[in-house]
Amino acid sequence: MPTCPECENDLDIELDEVEEGDVVACDECGTEYEVVGVEPLELSRVDDGLDDEEDVYDEDEEEE
């Protein structure tokens, strides 16, 4: 069973039920991972990029 790199908790992932592009979350710390490969299982941490995008919009609005 895969473990969360953040808190080392076991991730409750059914390997035969996930597909590439699915997002799974750690039950312990809430960190989200995107499934980027299924055989073998590869996970990529989902970054919360909304803050950066919001900053860009704020800067654009100020310039107008």
FENLIN-V292256 format. One record per residue. N is the residue number from 1. PHI is phi as a letter, one per 30 degrees, with the letter a starting at -180 (999 if undefined). PSI is psi in radians with two decimals (NA if undefined). Layout:
n = {N;N}
phi = {PHI;PHI}
psi = {PSI;PSI}
This chain:
n = {1;2;3;4;5;6;7;8;9;10;11;12;13;14;15;16;17;18;19;20;21;22;23;24;25;26;27;28;29;30;31;32;33;34;35;36;37;38;39;40;41;42;43;44;45;46;47;48;49;50;51;52;53;54;55;56;57;58;59;60;61;62;63;64}
phi = {999;d;c;d;d;d;b;i;d;d;d;d;b;d;e;d;c;c;b;e;j;d;c;b;b;d;d;d;c;i;d;c;b;c;d;c;a;c;b;d;d;b;c;b;d;d;d;d;d;d;d;d;d;d;d;d;d;d;d;d;d;d;d;d}
psi = {2.33;2.67;2.69;2.18;-0.40;-0.85;-0.03;0.33;2.59;2.30;2.27;1.42;2.17;1.87;-0.53;-0.02;-0.04;2.65;2.82;2.38;-0.28;2.63;2.26;2.66;2.55;2.25;-0.47;-0.93;-0.21;0.01;2.37;2.49;2.44;2.39;2.00;-0.13;2.55;-0.44;1.64;2.87;2.20;2.28;2.53;2.27;2.36;2.04;2.50;1.52;0.12;-0.61;-0.75;-0.75;-0.69;-0.68;-0.71;-0.76;-0.70;-0.75;-0.73;-0.72;-0.63;-0.56;-0.47;NA}
